[in-house]
Amino acid sequence: MREILFRGLFDKSKLGNDDLKECFIYGDLIQTSHESIIRERDTNIEWIVHKDSVGQYTGLNDKNGKKIFEGDIVEIGKLGAIPAFSVKICFKNGYFYGEYANTPIIYFMENYSSNLIEVIGNIHDNPELLDVK
């Protein structure tokens, strides 16, 4: 059974303290009609996060053991004659997939071996990694 885990970017504007650094919070998701909240599992502290930054854990790790989340940008290593390329991890209609140049790569998570996948960033901190050349 897959571990259910979410992450979201802490919304520092809700605290009125601009000195705080925006960072990912990991835990359980609480959705209200107005807010997205992540409750940390070890402390039970609830953090308001940016709604558009919420991503779910895919249940898979990359070649370095790092958890792969929706919104991550991963590099797929060279596979035979296919050169390495980067994709954005997405979730829709009940499954995770990689998206390359706005084109879904269907069943990406089932078709690629984790030893070829490496998390290189995410769409919030490193959107430039998705620039298709």
GICOR-V388359 format. One record per pair of residues at least 6 apart in sequence whose ideal C-beta (glycine too) atoms are under 8 Angstrom apart, sorted by the first residue. I is the first residue (numbers start at 0). J is the second residue. D is the distance in whole Angstrom. If there is no record, write none. Layout:
i=I j=J d=D
i=I j=J d=D
This chain:
i=1 j=56 d=8
i=1 j=57 d=8
i=1 j=58 d=3
i=2 j=56 d=6
i=2 j=58 d=6
i=3 j=27 d=8
i=3 j=55 d=7
i=3 j=56 d=7
i=4 j=25 d=6
i=4 j=26 d=7
i=4 j=27 d=8
i=4 j=55 d=7
i=4 j=56 d=4
i=4 j=66 d=7
i=5 j=25 d=7
i=5 j=26 d=7
i=5 j=27 d=7
i=5 j=28 d=4
i=5 j=37 d=6
i=5 j=53 d=6
i=5 j=54 d=7
i=5 j=55 d=6
i=5 j=56 d=7
i=6 j=23 d=5
i=6 j=24 d=7
i=6 j=25 d=5
i=6 j=37 d=7
i=6 j=52 d=8
i=6 j=53 d=7
i=6 j=54 d=6
i=6 j=56 d=8
i=6 j=68 d=6
i=7 j=23 d=7
i=7 j=24 d=6
i=7 j=28 d=8
i=7 j=35 d=6
i=7 j=37 d=5
i=7 j=46 d=8
i=7 j=48 d=3
i=7 j=49 d=6
i=7 j=52 d=5
i=7 j=53 d=4
i=7 j=54 d=7
i=8 j=21 d=6
i=8 j=22 d=7
i=8 j=23 d=6
i=8 j=24 d=8
i=8 j=48 d=6
i=8 j=49 d=5
i=8 j=52 d=4
i=8 j=123 d=6
i=9 j=19 d=8
i=9 j=21 d=6
i=9 j=22 d=6
i=9 j=23 d=7
i=9 j=24 d=5
i=9 j=46 d=5
i=9 j=47 d=8
i=9 j=48 d=6
i=10 j=21 d=8
i=10 j=46 d=8
i=10 j=47 d=5
i=10 j=48 d=6
i=10 j=49 d=5
i=11 j=17 d=7
i=11 j=19 d=4
i=11 j=20 d=8
i=11 j=21 d=6
i=13 j=47 d=5
i=23 j=52 d=8
i=24 j=37 d=4
i=24 j=39 d=7
i=24 j=46 d=5
i=24 j=48 d=6
i=25 j=37 d=7
i=25 j=39 d=7
i=25 j=40 d=8
i=26 j=37 d=5
i=26 j=38 d=5
i=26 j=39 d=4
i=26 j=40 d=5
i=27 j=37 d=7
i=27 j=38 d=5
i=27 j=40 d=7
i=28 j=35 d=7
i=28 j=36 d=7
i=28 j=37 d=6
i=28 j=53 d=6
i=28 j=55 d=8
i=29 j=35 d=8
i=29 j=36 d=4
i=29 j=37 d=8
i=29 j=38 d=6
i=29 j=45 d=7
i=30 j=36 d=8
i=34 j=47 d=5
i=34 j=50 d=8
i=35 j=47 d=7
i=35 j=48 d=5
i=35 j=49 d=7
i=35 j=50 d=5
i=35 j=53 d=5
i=36 j=45 d=5
i=36 j=46 d=7
i=36 j=47 d=6
i=36 j=48 d=7
i=37 j=45 d=7
i=37 j=46 d=5
i=37 j=48 d=5
i=37 j=53 d=8
i=38 j=44 d=7
i=38 j=45 d=5
i=38 j=46 d=8
i=39 j=45 d=8
i=39 j=46 d=7
i=52 j=70 d=7
i=52 j=123 d=6
i=54 j=68 d=4
i=54 j=69 d=4
i=54 j=70 d=4
i=54 j=71 d=7
i=54 j=88 d=8
i=54 j=90 d=8
i=54 j=121 d=8
i=55 j=68 d=7
i=55 j=69 d=5
i=55 j=90 d=6
i=56 j=66 d=5
i=56 j=67 d=7
i=56 j=68 d=5
i=57 j=66 d=8
i=57 j=67 d=5
i=57 j=68 d=7
i=57 j=69 d=7
i=57 j=88 d=7
i=57 j=95 d=5
i=57 j=108 d=6
i=59 j=66 d=8
i=59 j=67 d=5
i=59 j=108 d=6
i=59 j=113 d=6
i=59 j=116 d=8
i=60 j=66 d=6
i=60 j=67 d=6
i=60 j=113 d=6
i=61 j=67 d=6
i=61 j=73 d=7
i=61 j=113 d=6
i=61 j=116 d=5
i=61 j=117 d=5
i=61 j=118 d=5
i=62 j=76 d=8
i=62 j=113 d=6
i=62 j=114 d=5
i=62 j=115 d=7
i=62 j=116 d=6
i=62 j=117 d=5
i=63 j=117 d=6
i=63 j=118 d=8
i=65 j=117 d=8
i=65 j=118 d=5
i=67 j=73 d=6
i=67 j=88 d=6
i=67 j=116 d=7
i=67 j=118 d=6
i=68 j=88 d=7
i=68 j=121 d=7
i=69 j=88 d=5
i=69 j=89 d=6
i=69 j=90 d=5
i=69 j=95 d=7
i=70 j=87 d=7
i=70 j=88 d=7
i=70 j=121 d=5
i=70 j=122 d=5
i=70 j=123 d=7
i=71 j=87 d=8
i=71 j=88 d=5
i=71 j=118 d=5
i=71 j=120 d=7
i=71 j=121 d=5
i=71 j=122 d=8
i=72 j=85 d=6
i=72 j=86 d=7
i=72 j=87 d=6
i=72 j=88 d=8
i=72 j=118 d=7
i=72 j=119 d=6
i=72 j=120 d=5
i=72 j=121 d=6
i=72 j=122 d=6
i=72 j=125 d=6
i=72 j=128 d=5
i=72 j=129 d=6
i=73 j=85 d=7
i=73 j=86 d=6
i=73 j=88 d=6
i=73 j=97 d=7
i=73 j=116 d=5
i=73 j=117 d=6
i=73 j=118 d=5
i=73 j=119 d=7
i=74 j=83 d=6
i=74 j=84 d=7
i=74 j=85 d=5
i=74 j=116 d=7
i=74 j=117 d=5
i=74 j=119 d=5
i=75 j=83 d=6
i=75 j=84 d=6
i=75 j=85 d=7
i=75 j=86 d=7
i=75 j=97 d=7
i=75 j=111 d=6
i=75 j=115 d=6
i=75 j=116 d=6
i=76 j=83 d=5
i=76 j=114 d=8
i=76 j=115 d=4
i=76 j=116 d=7
i=76 j=117 d=7
i=77 j=83 d=5
i=78 j=111 d=8
i=78 j=115 d=6
i=84 j=99 d=6
i=85 j=99 d=8
i=85 j=119 d=7
i=85 j=128 d=6
i=85 j=129 d=7
i=86 j=97 d=3
i=86 j=98 d=6
i=86 j=99 d=5
i=86 j=104 d=6
i=86 j=107 d=7
i=87 j=97 d=7
i=87 j=98 d=5
i=87 j=99 d=8
i=87 j=122 d=6
i=87 j=129 d=6
i=88 j=95 d=6
i=88 j=96 d=8
i=88 j=97 d=6
i=88 j=98 d=8
i=88 j=107 d=8
i=89 j=95 d=7
i=89 j=96 d=6
i=89 j=97 d=7
i=89 j=98 d=5
i=89 j=103 d=7
i=90 j=96 d=8
i=91 j=103 d=8
i=94 j=106 d=7
i=94 j=108 d=7
i=95 j=107 d=7
i=95 j=108 d=5
i=96 j=103 d=5
i=96 j=104 d=6
i=96 j=105 d=6
i=96 j=106 d=7
i=96 j=107 d=5
i=96 j=108 d=7
i=97 j=103 d=8
i=97 j=104 d=4
i=97 j=107 d=4
i=97 j=108 d=8
i=98 j=104 d=7
i=99 j=131 d=8
i=100 j=131 d=5
i=104 j=110 d=8
i=119 j=125 d=7
i=119 j=128 d=6
i=120 j=128 d=5
i=122 j=129 d=7
